């Protein structure tokens, strides 16, 4: 048990960490100048800043996958003319800022990327006084605001979906079990805010230091306190590369069984697929994009490029698709904040999504349950923003 947890942590690559959700410190850009206008009769210059050129093999794979996904989106624009200009900036914030300024000097009306939070924040700061919006591929809501939007899946969005679903299904007394680090605290906060919006009640908050020995020591206490609290659902912020496998084993061993309380995950429990086989997670809930749409994208991508897309490659497709939809309107102010945050949202590879005025995003998610080590959708992803679950 000890080596498993340690090996999982050591083996987690930079790419896997991106997919799991890295929370980095960053400052929020203040409001920017008016967005540059576009000429609907001419190709619209759009810059995309990628993490290529860093020398890190993981960054190069990620950059290639994002570029190829963007190319697929470009092929689907149906007559909308976009001049997509790709810039590589590694993962360095200063380089990203310099590249963002260069891209705007060369005519870019909007910037797609970068991936990493600090780089995206720096790019946004660099072009704020030019009025250029940045659709970053980050999931870190700490950098959202002003001219910076985050396209990546957020804890806030997932928590809203799962807490509201739990409350509608009679499980509105919830316990939060979270790790004592930035990601754990962010997850706890997201669940608390979602509970306040949905009418659910947080009856218990239990945390643990982020180490194997501390998880082992904390499990009996957590299990006993959850049972005593009367919680009907236990929300776990841990991911498969961290404490989740240990918690899935130790909590049931300590008397907190899945058949007695609903386990709910704030992270994807189907990545990697081996997580689905953990006995303690059978019957558990988690949120995911529409699996049918996700499979269609993966099939099309692999047919075009002979490899599977990176887990966040679809964000590049979504960014190009959103810009294309706005440019199609023919409005000179199509890339303003007001246009980007239109309530109807956009159609992405994993379903509908929309950008919020605070720079975060809202994505349609399905609620899945693990049954016999398989994913079963128990509440499909909404197809419009009028439906429940948002």
TAGI-V787998 format. One record per pair of residues at least 12 apart in sequence whose C-alpha atoms are under 7 Angstrom apart, sorted by the first residue. I is the first residue (numbers start at 1). J is the second residue. If there is no record, write none. Layout:
i:I j:J
i:I j:J
//
This chain:
i:2 j:212
i:5 j:212
i:8 j:241
i:8 j:242
i:9 j:241
i:9 j:242
i:12 j:241
i:14 j:58
i:15 j:58
i:19 j:311
i:19 j:312
i:21 j:139
i:23 j:140
i:23 j:182
i:23 j:183
i:24 j:117
i:26 j:118
i:26 j:121
i:26 j:142
i:26 j:143
i:27 j:143
i:28 j:142
i:28 j:143
i:28 j:144
i:28 j:145
i:29 j:124
i:29 j:125
i:29 j:145
i:29 j:146
i:29 j:147
i:30 j:146
i:31 j:146
i:31 j:147
i:32 j:128
i:32 j:129
i:32 j:131
i:32 j:146
i:32 j:147
i:33 j:128
i:33 j:129
i:33 j:130
i:33 j:131
i:34 j:131
i:35 j:131
i:35 j:132
i:35 j:335
i:35 j:336
i:36 j:109
i:36 j:131
i:36 j:132
i:37 j:332
i:37 j:333
i:38 j:332
i:38 j:333
i:39 j:332
i:40 j:327
i:40 j:330
i:40 j:331
i:40 j:332
i:43 j:81
i:43 j:82
i:43 j:83
i:44 j:81
i:44 j:82
i:44 j:83
i:45 j:82
i:45 j:83
i:45 j:84
i:45 j:107
i:45 j:108
i:45 j:109
i:46 j:82
i:46 j:83
i:46 j:84
i:46 j:85
i:46 j:108
i:46 j:109
i:46 j:110
i:46 j:111
i:47 j:84
i:47 j:85
i:47 j:86
i:47 j:103
i:47 j:108
i:47 j:110
i:47 j:111
i:47 j:112
i:48 j:85
i:48 j:86
i:48 j:87
i:48 j:111
i:48 j:112
i:48 j:113
i:49 j:86
i:49 j:87
i:49 j:88
i:49 j:89
i:49 j:112
i:49 j:113
i:49 j:114
i:50 j:63
i:50 j:87
i:50 j:88
i:50 j:89
i:50 j:90
i:50 j:113
i:50 j:114
i:51 j:63
i:51 j:88
i:51 j:89
i:51 j:90
i:51 j:91
i:52 j:88
i:52 j:89
i:52 j:90
i:53 j:88
i:53 j:89
i:53 j:90
i:54 j:90
i:54 j:91
i:62 j:310
i:65 j:309
i:65 j:310
i:65 j:313
i:66 j:313
i:66 j:316
i:69 j:313
i:69 j:314
i:69 j:316
i:69 j:317
i:70 j:316
i:70 j:317
i:70 j:320
i:72 j:317
i:73 j:317
i:73 j:320
i:73 j:321
i:74 j:320
i:77 j:324
i:80 j:324
i:80 j:328
i:91 j:116
i:91 j:119
i:92 j:119
i:93 j:118
i:93 j:119
i:93 j:122
i:94 j:122
i:96 j:119
i:96 j:122
i:96 j:123
i:97 j:122
i:97 j:123
i:97 j:126
i:100 j:123
i:100 j:126
i:100 j:127
i:101 j:126
i:101 j:127
i:109 j:132
i:110 j:132
i:110 j:133
i:110 j:134
i:111 j:133
i:111 j:134
i:111 j:135
i:112 j:134
i:112 j:135
i:112 j:136
i:112 j:319
i:113 j:134
i:113 j:135
i:113 j:136
i:113 j:137
i:114 j:136
i:114 j:137
i:115 j:136
i:115 j:137
i:115 j:138
i:116 j:138
i:117 j:138
i:117 j:140
i:117 j:143
i:120 j:136
i:121 j:143
i:124 j:147
i:124 j:148
i:128 j:147
i:132 j:147
i:133 j:147
i:133 j:148
i:134 j:147
i:134 j:148
i:134 j:149
i:135 j:148
i:135 j:149
i:135 j:150
i:135 j:151
i:135 j:319
i:136 j:148
i:136 j:149
i:136 j:150
i:136 j:151
i:137 j:150
i:137 j:151
i:137 j:152
i:137 j:315
i:138 j:150
i:138 j:151
i:138 j:152
i:139 j:151
i:139 j:152
i:139 j:153
i:139 j:154
i:141 j:360
i:144 j:358
i:144 j:359
i:144 j:360
i:145 j:358
i:145 j:359
i:148 j:359
i:149 j:359
i:149 j:360
i:150 j:359
i:150 j:360
i:150 j:361
i:151 j:315
i:151 j:361
i:152 j:315
i:155 j:187
i:155 j:190
i:155 j:266
i:156 j:190
i:157 j:362
i:157 j:363
i:158 j:266
i:158 j:287
i:159 j:190
i:159 j:191
i:159 j:194
i:159 j:266
i:160 j:194
i:160 j:390
i:161 j:389
i:161 j:390
i:162 j:287
i:163 j:194
i:163 j:195
i:164 j:198
i:164 j:389
i:165 j:389
i:167 j:198
i:167 j:200
i:171 j:232
i:171 j:233
i:172 j:200
i:172 j:201
i:172 j:232
i:173 j:200
i:173 j:201
i:173 j:202
i:173 j:203
i:173 j:231
i:173 j:232
i:173 j:233
i:174 j:201
i:174 j:202
i:174 j:203
i:174 j:204
i:174 j:231
i:174 j:232
i:174 j:233
i:174 j:234
i:175 j:202
i:175 j:203
i:175 j:204
i:175 j:205
i:175 j:226
i:175 j:231
i:175 j:233
i:175 j:234
i:175 j:235
i:176 j:188
i:176 j:204
i:176 j:205
i:176 j:206
i:176 j:234
i:176 j:235
i:176 j:236
i:177 j:205
i:177 j:206
i:177 j:207
i:177 j:235
i:177 j:236
i:177 j:237
i:178 j:206
i:178 j:207
i:178 j:208
i:178 j:236
i:178 j:237
i:178 j:238
i:179 j:207
i:179 j:208
i:179 j:209
i:179 j:210
i:179 j:238
i:180 j:207
i:180 j:208
i:180 j:209
i:180 j:210
i:181 j:210
i:184 j:237
i:187 j:237
i:203 j:229
i:203 j:231
i:204 j:229
i:206 j:222
i:219 j:250
i:219 j:251
i:219 j:254
i:220 j:251
i:220 j:254
i:223 j:251
i:223 j:254
i:223 j:255
i:223 j:256
i:232 j:261
i:232 j:262
i:233 j:261
i:233 j:262
i:233 j:263
i:233 j:264
i:234 j:262
i:234 j:263
i:234 j:264
i:235 j:263
i:235 j:264
i:235 j:265
i:235 j:266
i:236 j:264
i:236 j:265
i:236 j:266
i:237 j:265
i:237 j:266
i:237 j:267
i:239 j:267
i:240 j:269
i:240 j:275
i:248 j:278
i:248 j:280
i:248 j:281
i:249 j:280
i:252 j:280
i:258 j:280
i:258 j:283
i:262 j:284
i:263 j:284
i:263 j:285
i:264 j:284
i:264 j:285
i:264 j:286
i:265 j:285
i:265 j:286
i:266 j:286
i:267 j:286
i:268 j:286
i:268 j:287
i:268 j:288
i:269 j:286
i:276 j:370
i:276 j:373
i:276 j:374
i:277 j:373
i:281 j:370
i:282 j:370
i:282 j:371
i:282 j:372
i:282 j:373
i:283 j:369
i:283 j:370
i:283 j:371
i:284 j:369
i:284 j:370
i:285 j:367
i:285 j:368
i:285 j:369
i:285 j:370
i:286 j:367
i:286 j:368
i:286 j:369
i:287 j:365
i:287 j:366
i:287 j:367
i:287 j:368
i:288 j:365
i:288 j:366
i:288 j:367
i:288 j:368
i:289 j:350
i:289 j:351
i:289 j:364
i:289 j:365
i:289 j:366
i:289 j:381
i:290 j:350
i:290 j:351
i:290 j:365
i:290 j:366
i:290 j:381
i:293 j:349
i:293 j:350
i:293 j:351
i:294 j:349
i:294 j:350
i:297 j:349
i:314 j:349
i:318 j:348
i:318 j:349
i:321 j:348
i:322 j:346
i:340 j:355
i:341 j:354
i:341 j:355
i:341 j:356
i:341 j:357
i:344 j:385
i:351 j:364
i:352 j:364
i:352 j:383
i:352 j:384
i:364 j:381
i:364 j:382
i:365 j:381
i:366 j:379
i:366 j:380
i:366 j:381
i:367 j:379
i:367 j:380
//
